Amino acid sequence: MLPIKFQPASQRTVLGLFSATAIVVASMIGTGIFTTTGFLVADLDSAFPVMILWLLGGLLALCGALSYGELSAAIPRSGGEYHFLGRIYHPLFGFIAGWLSLIVGFSAPIAAAAMAFGKYTAAVIPAFPPVVGAVGLVLLLSAIHMFDVRIGSYFQNFFTILKVLLLSVFIIGGWIYLPETVAVPVDKSFDWSTVFNPAFAVGLIFVSFAYSGWNGATYVISEVKQPEKTIPLALVAGTVLVTFLYVALNAVFLRAVPVSELAGVVEVGHLAAVSLFGNSAGNLISLLIALALVSSVSAMIMIGPRVYHTVGQDFYLFSMFSRISRRGAPIMAIALQASVAITMIVTATFGKLLNYIGFTLSLSTGLAVAGVIFLRRKEPHLKRPYRTWGYPFVPVLYVLLSLWMVCYNVWGRPAESLAGVLTIGLGVILYYVSKQD
């Protein structure tokens, strides 16, 4: 067998506004929208606060997108939080963000999406073990993206289009064919005291995970045409579109199935589909939802290695990740990411994984958004082709909500929060080890 030959990675500015927006949409629409509502109603026991959470989550994501737009235009380079935090604060902060991207930003969401795929598949085919389906999906998609970048991109585009069409059909069909016998009126009574308790705050963490990916285009800035204009537009347009789809779809979920039956259920889309369209049609839609989750896993497997590529350019110890094979695939980076994701699949429960992801990502993105304010004070004369709309209220709101979620998560889910802190600590150790080269 011939050894793999590597060559320096090249980056071409080939992505336009449509492609950049598609990356945002593909990154956002994933596991969360098909699974999160079951966890929310289990704690909140009412439909109305759940809908408030989905609206608030969309607002939070939009604030983040508006803020990241300024950072992308002012300091354009691929890598997302790795580049932003390292450039604004200190290389240590950037390295930790890159480390979190591997563990929390991509590998953990890949595991969560694959686990949801396994559960949706098992709901239709009970003999199909969810864990086997999840691990098999990660291995298959990793192999596809390892083989050839072009084939991987074609595969990704096809399943992304399928996913958007699925959501649209589900929403339209849900409201057209919603039987009166199963329609559950949305409870309009809402106790505002629930906003100030751990259940609501932890619920916002779940929702934030569902909206994660609004920053997807920032990982490929170096490959986007006129990034100072294109990236801000792509971030905002993609986030607004997905927010509309999420709110409309959850309205269908909550009106199709009683709250008591949704509580704690992962495959909420399957229950809603069966309630709306019957067992046969519901099972078919559940299989389509499983196929839609394929797009989520594929998108993260494709985007994640771009971060490790940038890290490898800056740190010699990780230089192997800055190289690509003759077919353009970052084989070592994909293999590492798949290994971490599979480990999480076989060792973590779905709910704990969501809390772990949400807590740690809130810290990383919150610090990046705060960097908009910090950078304006630190470098007031830096050229900014785009400035955050609603500054300083928009970034301040995002930072405050992020802090609120983090504090309540520490209070309500200490074990998962401790896991996040330990992950950050390990990143600090790796940074100082890498400086010894």
SEVO-847917 format. One record per residue: residue in three letters; x, y, z of N, C-alpha, C, O in turn. Coordinates in steps of 0.1 Angstrom, whole numbers, plus 2048, in hexadecimal, padded with zeros to 3 digits. Layout:
REM SEVO-847917
ALAXYZXYZXYZXYZ/...
This chain:
REM SEVO-847917
MET8087F480080080080080980D80081280E808/LEU8068167F780F8227F680C82B80180082D805/PRO81683280781483C81280C84880C80D84B800/ILE80584E8157FE85A81180786680F810868817/LYS80686C80480F8788018078858047FC8877FF/PHE80D88D80B80789A80F80D8A58078198A5803/GLN8058B080680A8BC8008058C88087FA8C680E/PRO80B8D38078068DF80E7F88E280A7F48E27FE/ALA7F08E68147E28E98117E18F680A7E890080D/SER7D98F77FF7D69037F87C89087FA7BF8FF7FC/GLN7C69157FA7B991A7FC7B69247F17BD92D7EF/ARG7AA9227EA7A792A7DF79A9327E379192C7E9/THR79993E7DF78D9467E27829427D77819497CD/VAL77A9387DA7719337D07629347D57599317CD/LEU7609377E17539377E774C9457E675294F7EA/GLY7409457E17399527E072E9537EC72F94B7F5/LEU72595C7EB71B95E7F57129527F770F94E802/PHE70D94D7EC7049417ED70B9357F470592F7FD/SER7179327F071F9277F672192A80572092180D/ALA72593680872893981671B93881F71C93382A/THR71093D81970493C8206FF92D8226FA92982C/ALA7029258186FE91781870691082370190782A/ILE71391482571B90E83071591183D714909846/VAL71091E83F70A92184C6FD91984E6FB914859/VAL6F49188446E89118456EB9028486E48FC851/ALA6F48FC8406F78EE8426FD8EB8506FA8E1856/SER7058F585570B8F38627018F486D7028ED878/MET6F78FD86B6ED8FF8766E28F48776DF8F0882/ILE6DC8F186C6D18E786C6D78D986E6DC8D3865/GLY6D58D487A6DB8C787D6D38C08886C78C0888/THR6DA8BA8916D58B289C6CA8BA8A46C08B58A7/GLY6CE8C68A86C68CD8B26B78CF8AE6AF8CD8B7/ILE6B48D28A26A78D589E69E8C989F6928CA8A1/PHE6A48BD89D69C8B089D69C8AA8AB6958A08AD/THR6A38AF8B56A48A88C26A28B18CE69E8AC8D8/THR6A58BE8CD6A68C78D96988C98E06988C98EC/THR68E8CA8D96818CE8DF67C8C38E96768C78F3/GLY6808B78E767C8AC8F16838AF8FE67C8AD909/PHE68F8B48FF6968B790B6908C49116908C591E/LEU68C8CD9096878DA90E67A8D89166788DC921/VAL6708D190F6638CF9166648C692265C8C792B/ALA66E8BD9236708B592F6738BE93B66E8BA946/ASP67A8C993967D8D19456738DD9476708E1952/LEU66D8E293B6658EE93C6568EA93D64E8F2942/ASP6528DF9376448D993863A8E393262F8E3937/SER63E8EB9286348F49226398F89146458F9912/ALA6308FA90B6348FC8FD63990B8FB64290D8F4/PHE63291490263592290064392690364A92D8FB/PRO64992390F65792691266091F90966B924906/VAL65D91490366590D8FA6679158ED6719178E7/MET65B91B8E865C9238DC6639308DF66A9358D6/ILE6629358EB66A9418EF67993E8EE6819468EA/LEU67D9328F368B92E8F269092D8E469B9328E1/TRP6889288DA68C9278CC68D9358C66969378BE/LEU68593E8CA68694C8C56929538CB69A95A8C4/LEU6949518D86A09578DE6AD9518D96B79588D8/GLY6AD9448D66B993E8D06BC9438C36C89458C0/GLY6B29468BB6B494C8AE6B995B8AF6C295F8A7/LEU6B49628B96B996F8BB6C896F8C06D09778BC/LEU6CB9668C96D99648CD6E29618C26ED9678C1/ALA6DE9588B96E69548AE6E89608A46F396289F/LEU6DE9688A26DF9748996E897E89F6F0984898/CYS6E89808AC6F19898B37009848B170998C8AE/GLY7029778B270F9728AF7139738A171F97789E/ALA70A97189870D97288971198088671A98387E/LEU70998A88B70C99888871A99C88E7219A4887/SER71D99789972A99A8A0736993898740999896/TYR73498789473E97F88D74198687F74C98587A/GLY73698C87A73899286D74399D86D74B99E864/GLU7439A587874D9AF87A75B9A987B7659AE875/LEU75C99F88376999888576E99287877A993875/SER76598C87076998686476E99085977798D852/ALA76899C85976B9A68507789AD8547809B184C/ALA77A9AF8617869B68667939AE86679E9B3863/ILE7929A186A79D99886B79A98B86479998086A/PRO79998B85679597F84F7A097584E7AB977849/ARG79D9698537A595D85179D95185679595285F/SER79E94684F79793A85379B9358617A6938866/GLY79192E86879592987578A92C88078B92688B/GLY78193587D77793988777D93E894785947893/GLU77893989F77C93E8AC78B93C8AE7919448B5/TYR7919328A87A09308AA7A793D8A57B09428AC/HIS7A49428997AA94E8947A695A89C7AE96389F/PHE79995C89F7949688A579A96A8B379F9758B6/LEU7999608BB79E9618C97AD9638CA7B396A8D2/GLY7B495B8C17C395D8C17C796A8BC7D19708C1/ARG7C09708B37C497D8AD7C09888B77C79928B8/ILE7B59878BE7AF9928C67B69928D47BA99C8D9/TYR7B79868DA7BB9858E87CA9808E97D39888EC/HIS7CC9738E77D996D8E97D99608E17CE9598E1/PRO7E495B8DC7E494E8D57DF9438DE7DA9398D8/LEU7E19448EB7DC9398F47CC9388F27C792D8F1/PHE7C59438F27B79438F17B393D8E37A99358E2/GLY7BA9408D97B793B8CC7BA92C8CB7B29248C6/PHE7C59278D17C89198D27BD9118D97B89078D4/ILE7B99168E47AE9108EC7A190F8E479A9058E4/ALA79E91A8DC79291A8D479490F8C978A9098C5/GLY7A090E8C37A29048B97A18F68BF79B8ED8B8/TRP7A68F48CB7A48E78D27958E48D47918D98D3/LEU78E8EE8D97808EC8DB7788E98CE76E8E28CE/SER77D8EF8C37778EC8B67788DD8B376E8D88AE/LEU7838D78B67858C98B377C8C18BC7748B88B7/ILE77C8C48C97758BB8D37668BF8D375D8B68D2/VAL7638CC8D57558D08D874F8D68CB7438D48C9/GLY7568DD8C37508E48B874C8DB8AD7428DD8A6/PHE7538D08AB7508C78A074F8B88A47458B28A0/SER7588B28AB7578A48AE74B8A18B77448978B4/ALA7488A98C173C8A78C972F8A98C17268A08C3/PRO72E8B38BA7228B48B17208A98A77158A58A4/ILE72C8A58A272B89989872688D8A071D88689A/ALA72A88B8AC7268808B47178818B770F8778B6/ALA71288D8BB70488F8BE6FB88D8B26F18878B3/ALA7008928A66F889189A6F78828966ED87D892/ALA70287B89770386D8946FA86589D6F385B899/MET6FA8688AA6F18618B46E38638B06DB85A8B1/ALA6DF8708AD6D18728A96CE86B89C6C386589B/PHE6D786A8936D58628876D285388B6C984D885/GLY6DA84E8946D78408986CA83E89F6C383489D/LYS6C68488A76B98478AE6AD8488A46A38408A5/TYR6AE85189A6A38528906A2846887697842884/THR6AE8408846AE83487C6A88298846A082187E/ALA6AC8288916A681D89969781E89C69181489E/ALA69282B89B68482D89D67C826892670822894/VAL68282688667B82087B67F811879677809875/ILE68C80E87C69180087B6967FC8886A27FE88B/PRO68E7F78916927F489F69D7EB8A06A57EB8AA/ALA69F7E28966AA7D88976B87DF8946C27D8895/PHE6B87EC8906C47F388C6C97FA8996C480489C/PRO6D47F589F6D97FB8AC6DD80A8A96E580C8A0/PRO6D98138B26DC8218B06EB8248B06F082C8A8/VAL6F381D8B97018208BA70881B8AD7118228A8/VAL7048108A870A80B89B708814890711817888/GLY6FB81988F6F882388570083088670583587C/ALA70283489270984189571883F89171E84888A/VAL71E83589672D83289372F83088473883587E/GLY72682887E72782586F72683286772D83385D/LEU71D83B86B71B84786372885086472C855859/VAL72E85186F73A85987174685386874D85A862/LEU74784686975183F86174F84185275984384B/LEU74383F84E74084083F74284E83A749850830/LEU73D85884173F86683C74D86B83D752872835/SER75486684876386A84976A86483D77386A837/ALA76785783976E85182E76B85882177485A819/ILE75E85D81F75B865813763871812768875807/HIS76487981D76B88581D77A88381C78188C818/MET77F87882178D87582079187281179C87580D/PHE78886C80A78B8677FD78D8727F37978727EC/ASP78487C7F27858877E977D8937ED7718917F0/VAL78389E7ED77C8AA7F17708AE7E87668B27ED/ARG7728AC7DB7678AF7D275B8A67D47508AB7D4/ILE75E8997D57538907D774C8937E47408927E5/GLY7548967EF74E89A7FB7458A67FB73B8A6801/SER7498B07F37418BC7F27348B97EA72A8BF7EE/TYR7358B17E07288AD7D971F8A67E27138A97E2/PHE72489D7EA71C8957F371589F7FD70A89D800/GLN71D8A88027188B280C70D8BB8067038BD80D/ASN70F8C07FA7058C87F46F88C17F26ED8C77F4/PHE6F98B57EE6EC8AD7EB6E48AC7F86D88AE7F8/PHE6EB8A88036E38A580F6DF8B28166D58B281D/THR6E68BD8136E28CA8196D58CF8126CC8D3819/ILE6D48CD8056C88D17FD6BD8C88026B18CD804/LEU6BF8BB8046B58B28096B08B68176A48B6819/LYS6B98BB81F6B58BF82D6AC8CB82D6A28CC834/VAL6AF8D58256A78E18246998DE81F68F8E3823/LEU6998D681468C8D280E6848CB8186788CC819/LEU68A8C28206838BA82A67C8C38346718C1838/LEU6848CD83A67E8D68446728DE83E6688DF844/SER6748E28326698EA82B65C8E282A6518E682D/VAL65E8D58256538CC82364C8C98306408C8831/PHE6548C683A64F8C38476478CE84D63C8CC852/ILE64C8DA84C6458E68516388E884A62D8EA850/ILE6388E883D62C8EB8356228DF8376168E2839/GLY6278D383661E8C88376188C784560D8C3847/GLY6208CB84F61C8CA85D6108D48606078D0867/TRP6108E085A6068E985C5FA8E68535EE8EA857/ILE5FC8E08485F18DD83F5E98D18445DC8D1844/TYR5F08C78485EA8BA84C5E88B885B5E68AD85F/LEU5EA8C28635E98C18715DB8BD8755D28C6874/PRO5D88B187A5CB8AD87E5C68B588A5CE8B7893/GLU5B98B888B5B48BF8965B58B78A35B68BC8AE/THR5B58AA8A15B58A18AD5C28A08B45C389D8BF/VAL5CD8A48AD5DA8A48B35DF8B28B65EA8B38BC/ALA5D98BC8B15DE8C98B35DE8CD8C25D48CC8C8/VAL5E98D18C75EA8D58D55EC8E48D65F68E98D1/PRO5E28EB8DB5E38FA8DC5F08FE8E35F38F88EE/VAL5F79088DE60290D8E55FE9158F25F691E8F1/ASP6039118FD60091790A60592690A611928909/LYS5FB92F90B5FF93D90A60394391860894E919/SER60093B92260494093061393D93261893292F/PHE61A94793662894693862D94D94562B959946/ASP63294594E63794B95A64695095864F948955/TRP64795D95865496395565F95F95F66B96095C/SER65B95996A66595597466D94996F678946973/THR66794296566F93695F67B93A957684932954/VAL67B94795368794C94B69394D95469E94C950/PHE69194E96169C95196B69F9449736A394597E/ASN69C93996D6A092C9746A992496C6AA926960/PRO6B091A9726BA91296A6B490B95E6BB909954/ALA6A790695F6A28FF9556A19079486A490193D/PHE69D91394969C91C93D6A991F9376AC91E92B/ALA6B39229406C192593B6C79199356CE91A92A/VAL6C690D93B6CC9019356C58FE9286CB8F991F/GLY6B79019286B08FF91B6B69089106B6903904/LEU6BA9149136C091C9096CD9179046D19198F9/ILE6D490F90D6E19099096DD8FE8FE6E48FD8F4/PHE6D38F69016CF8EC8F76CB8F38EA6CF8EE8DF/VAL6C48FE8EA6BF9058DE6CC90B8D76CC90B8CB/SER6D59108DF6E19168D96E990C8D16EF90F8C7/PHE6E98FF8D66EF8F58CF6E88F28C16EF8F08B7/ALA6DB8F38C26D38F18B56D78FC8AB6D68FA89F/TYR6D99088B06DD9138A76EC9148A46F091C89C/SER6F490C8AB70290D8A870590A8996FE901893/GLY70F91089471290F88670F91C87F71291E873/TRP70992688670793388071493A87C715943874/ASN71F93588272C93B87F734932875740934873/GLY72D92986E73391F86573C92585A747920857/ALA73893085473F93684974D93C84E75693E846/THR74E93F85B75B94586076793B85F77293F860/TYR76392E85E76E92485D77492384F77F91D84E/VAL76E929845773929838775936832774938826/ILE77894083A77994E83678494F82A781957821/SER78F94982C79A94A82279694581479D94880B/GLU78B93D81378793880677A93F80177493A7F7/VAL77794A80776B95180276F95E7FB7789657FF/LYS7679617F076A96D7E87659797F075A9797F6/GLN76D9837F07699907F776398D805758990808/PRO76B98680E76698281B76198D82475898B82C/GLU7669998227629A582A7549A882874D9AE830/LYS74E9A581C7409A781973899B81972D99A81E/THR73E99081473698381373397D820728978822/ILE73D97C82973B97483673097B83E728973843/PRO73198884172698D84971898B84470F98784B/LEU71698C83670998983070597B8316FA978834/ALA70F97282F70C96483070896083F6FF958840/LEU70F96584870C9628566FE96685A6F695E860/VAL6FA9728576ED97885A6E29718526D896D858/ALA6E496F8456D996983D6D795B8416CB957842/GLY6E19538436E09458476D99448556D093B856/THR6DD94D85E6D794C86B6C895086B6C0949872/VAL6C495A8646B695E8636AE95385D6A3950862/LEU6B394D8526AB94284B6A993685569E931856/VAL6B393285C6B29278646A992A8706A2921875/THR6AA9368766A193988169393887D68A933884/PHE68F93D87168193C86C67D92D86B672929870/LEU686925865683916864681910872678907874/TYR68A91387B68A90D88867D910890676907895/VAL67991D89066D92189766191B891658916898/ALA66091B88465491587D65490687F649900882/LEU65F8FF87F65F8F088165B8ED88F6548E3891/ASN6608F489965C8F18A764E8F48AA6488ED8B2/ALA6488FE8A363A9008A46328F48A06288F08A6/VAL6378ED8956318E18906328D589A6298CE89D/PHE63E8D48A06418C98AA6378CB8B56318C18BA/LEU6368D78BB62F8D98C76208D88C56198D68CF/ARG61B8DA8B960D8D98B76098CB8B25FD8C88B2/ALA6128C38AE60F8B68A96108AB8B46088A18B3/VAL6188AD8BE6198A38C96188AA8D661E8B58D9/PRO6108A48DF60F8AA8ED61C8AB8F46258A38F2/VAL61E8B68FC62B8B890262F8AC90B63B8A990B/SER6258A691162989B91A62F88F913637888918/GLU62B88D9066318838FE63F8868F864787D8F4/LEU6428938F764E8988F16598988FC6658978F8/ALA65589990865F89B91366A890914667884915/GLY67789491268288B91368588390768E87B908/VAL67D8858FD67E87D8F16898838E768888F8E5/VAL69287B8E269C8808D96968828CB69888C8C4/GLU68F8778C668A8788B867C87E8B76728788B4/VAL67B88B8BB66F8938BB6698948AD65D8948AB/GLY6728958A366D89589566588989165C88A889/HIS66A87D89666387189265587189964B86D892/LEU6548758A56478758AC63D87F8A463287B8A2/ALA64288A8A163A89489A63688F88C62A891888/ALA63F88888563C883878631878878628878870/VAL63286F88262886588461A86B887610866882/SER61A87589060E87B8946078828895FB882887/LEU60F88888060A8908756068888695FB88A863/PHE60E87E86660C87785960A86885A608862850/GLY60986386660785586861484D86961F853866/ASN61384086D61F83886F628837862634838863/SER62183385762983184B63083D84663C83D844/ALA62984884562F85584063885A84B643860847/GLY63585885763D85D86264B85686265585D864/ASN64B84986065784285F66084685366C847854/LEU65984984866084E83C66785B83F67385D83C/ILE66086484666587184967187085367B877852/SER66F86785C67A86586668786085F692864863/LEU68585785569185384E69785F8466A3860845/LEU68F86884169487483A69B87D8446A5884841/ILE69687E85069C88685B6AA88085E6B488785F/ALA6AB87385E6B786C8606C18708556CD872858/LEU6BC8708496C587483D6C988283E6D488683A/ALA6C088B8446C38998456CF89B8506D78A484E/LEU6CF89285A6DA8938646E788F85D6F1893862/VAL6E68878526F388484B6FA890847706891847/SER6F289A8426F78A783E6FF8AE8497098B4847/SER6F98AD8556FF8B486070D8AE8637178B5865/VAL70D8A186471A89A86772489D85C7308A085E/SER71F89C85072889F84472E8AD84473A8AF841/ALA7258B784872A8C58487358C785273F8CE84F/MET7338C185E73D8C386874A8BB8657558C0868/ILE7498B085F7558A885B75D8B08507698AF850/MET7568B784875C8BF83D7628CC84376D8D083F/ILE75B8D384B7608E085076A8DF85B7748E785B/GLY7688D68647718D58707808D586D7888DD873/PRO7848CD8637938CC8607998D985B7A58DB85C/ARG7908E38577968F085279B8F785E7A58FF85D/VAL7958F586A79B8FC8767A88F587A7B28FD87D/TYR7A98E887A7B68E187D7C18E58737CC8E5876/HIS7BC8E78667C68EC85C7CC8F98607D88FB85F/THR7C49028657CA90F8697D290E8767DD914877/VAL7CE90587F7D690388B7E48FD8877EE90188C/GLY7E48F487E7F08ED8797FA8F78728068F5873/GLN7F490186C7FD90C86680491487181091886E/ASP7FF91587D80491E88780D91689181591C898/PHE80A90989381190189D8178F58978108EC891/TYR8248F489882C8EA8918288DC8968278D288E/LEU8258DB8A38218CE8A98158C88A28148BB8A1/PHE80C8D089C8008CB8968018CE8867F68CE880/SER80D8CF88180E8D28738098C88698058CB85E/MET8078BB86E8028B18667F48B48617EF8B0856/PHE7EC8BC8697DF8C08667DE8CB85C7D38CF857/SER7E98D28587E98DC84E7EC8D78407ED8DF837/ARG7ED8CA83F7F08C48327E48BC82D7DB8B8834/ILE7E38BB8207D88B481A7DE8A98107E98AA80C/SER7D689F80D7DA8958047D989A7F57D58A57F3/ARG7DD8917EC7DD8957DE7CF8987D97CD8A07D0/ARG7C58927DF7B78947DB7B18A07E37A58A37E2/GLY7B98A77EB7B48B37F27AE8B08007A88B9805/ALA7AE8A48057A88A08117B18A181D7BC89B81C/PRO7AE8A78287B68A78347B489A83C7AD89A846/ILE7BA8908387B788283D7BA88184C7B287C853/MET7C58868517C988485F7BF88C8687BB887872/ALA7BB8988637B28A086B7A489986C79E899877/ILE79F89486179288D86179388186978987E870/ALA79E87986979F86D87179F87087F799869887/LEU7A687B8837A687F89279888389679487E8A1/GLN79188B88E78488F89177A88389377288389C/ALA77B87A88A77286E88A77586689676C86189C/SER78286489A78585D8A677F8638B377A85B8BB/VAL7808708B477B8778C076B8758C07658738CA/ALA7658778B47568768B37518688B77488678BF/ILE75885E8B27548508B575584D8C474D8468CA/THR7608528CA7628508D87568568E07528508EA/MET7528628DC7478698E373A8618E17328608EA/ILE73885B8D572C8548D272A8488DC71F8458E1/VAL7358418DE7348358E67368378F573482E8FD/THR7398448F973B84690773185190D73085191A/ALA72A85990572286490B71486290771085C8FD/THR70B8669106FD86690D6F987390570187D906/PHE6EE8738FE6EB87E8F56E988B8FD6EE8958FA/GLY6E188A9086DF8969106EB89D9166ED8A9915/LYS6F489491C7008999227098A09177108A9919/LEU70989A90B71189F90070D8AD8FC7158B58F9/LEU6FF8AF8FC6FA8BC8F86FE8C79027028D28FF/ASN6FD8C390F7018CD91A7108D09197148DC91B/TYR7188C69177278C891572A8D190A7328DA90B/ILE7238CF8FE7268D78F37218E58F57298EF8F3/GLY7158E78FA7108F48FC7188FD90671A909903/PHE71C8F79117238FF91B73090491573490F917/THR7388FB90F7458FE90A7459088FE74D9118FE/LEU73C9068F573A90F8EA73691D8EE73A9268E7/SER72E91E8F872992B8FD73593390173593F8FF/LEU73F92D90874B93490C753939900757945900/SER7559308F775D9348EB75793F8E275E9498DF/THR74A93D8DF7449478D67419548DE74295F8D8/GLY73E9538EB73C95F8F37499688F37489748F3/LEU7549618F57619688F576496E8E876A9798E7/ALA7619688DD76396D8D075A9798CD75F9838C8/VAL74E9798D17459858CF74A9908D874999C8D4/ALA74E98D8E47549988ED76099E8E67639AA8E9/GLY7669968DD77299C8D676F9A78CD7789AF8CA/VAL7629A88C975E9B38C07609C08C87669CA8C2/ILE75C9C18D475D9CD8DD76C9CF8E07719DA8E0/PHE7739C48E47819C58E87899CA8DC7929D28DF/LEU7879C58D078F9C98C578D9D78C17969DE8BC/ARG7819DC8C377E9EA8BF7869F38C978A9FE8C5/ARG7879EF8D578F9F78DE79E9F68DC7A69FF8DE/LYS7A29E98D97B09E68D87B69EC8CB7C19F18CA/GLU7AE9EB8C07B39EF8B37A89F88AC7A19F38A3/PRO7A5A048B179BA0C8AC79CA1089D792A13897/HIS7A8A108987ABA1488A7ABA088807AEA0A875/LEU7A99FC8857A89F087D79D9F28727929F5876/LYS7A09EF8667969F085B78B9E685E78E9DA85F/ARG77F9EB85E7739E28607699E48557609ED856/PRO76A9DC84A7609DE83F7529DC8437499E283D/TYR7509D484E7429D28537439D486274C9CF869/ARG7399DC8677389DE87672B9D887B7219D9875/THR72C9D28877219CB88D7159D588E7159DF894/TRP7099D08886FD9D888A6F89D88986F99CD89E/GLY6F49E389D6EF9E48AB6FA9E48B66F89E18C1/TYR7079E68B27129E78BB7109F38C570B9FD8C0/PRO7129F18D27189E58D970E9DC8DE7119D28E5/PHE7019DF8DC6F69D78E36F69C98DE6F49BF8E6/VAL6F89C68D16F79B98CB7029B08D26FF9A58D7/PRO70F9B38D17199AB8D77189AA8E771A99F8EC/VAL7139B48ED7119B48FC7069AA8FF7089A2909/LEU6FB9AA8F86F09A18FA6F59938F86F198A901/TYR6FD9908EE7019828EC70A97E8F77099738FC/VAL7139868FC71D98390771598091471897791B/LEU70B9899177049879236FC97A9236FB97392D/LEU6F59779186ED96B9176F795F9186F395591E/SER70296091270C955913711952921711947926/LEU71495D92871795C93670C95693F70F94E947/TRP70095B93C6F49569436F39479416F193F94B/MET6F49429356F39349326FF92C9396FC92193E/VAL70B93193871692A93E71492994D71691E953/CYS71093495470E93496370392A967705922970/TYR6F892A9606ED9219636F19129606EC909967/ASN6F99109556FD9039527068FD95D7058F1960/VAL70F90596271890196D7108FD9797138F4980/TRP70590597C6FD9039876F48F69856F38EE98E/GLY6EE8F59796E58EA9776EB8DD9726E68D2974/ARG6F78DE96B6FD8D296570C8D39687148D495F/PRO7108D197571E8D39797278C99737338CC96F/ALA7228BC97172B8B296B72F8B595D73B8B495A/GLU7268B99547298BD9477328C994673A8CB93D/SER72F8D394F7378DF94F7458DC95374E8E294E/LEU7478D395D7548CF96175C8C99567688CB954/ALA7558C194E75B8BA9427608C593876A8C4932/GLY7588D093775C8DB92E7688E29337718E592C/VAL7698E49407748EB9467818E294578C8E7942/LEU77F8D594778B8CC9457908CC93779C8CB934/THR7878CD92D78A8CD91F7938DA91C79D8D9916/ILE78E8E59227968F29207A48F09277AE8F4921/GLY7A48EA9337B18E993A7BB8E09327C78E3931/LEU7B68D692B7BE8CD9237C38D59177CF8D3913/GLY7BB8DE9127BF8E79077CB8F090B7D48F2903/VAL7CA8F59177D58FD91C7E28F691D7ED8FB919/ILE7E28E99227ED8E19237F38DE9157FF8DF913/LEU7EB8DB90B7EF8D88FD7F68E58F77FF8E38F0/TYR7F18F08FA7F68FD8F58058FE8F980E9018F1/TYR8078FD9068158FF90B81E8F390782A8F6905/VAL8198E79058218DC9008258E08F28308DD8EE/SER81C8E58EA81E8E88DC8288F38DA82F8F48D0/LYS82A8FC8E48339078E38429028E684B90A8E4/GLN8438F68EA8518F18ED8588EB8E08638E78E1/ASP8518EC8D48578E68C88628EF8C38688EC8B9/
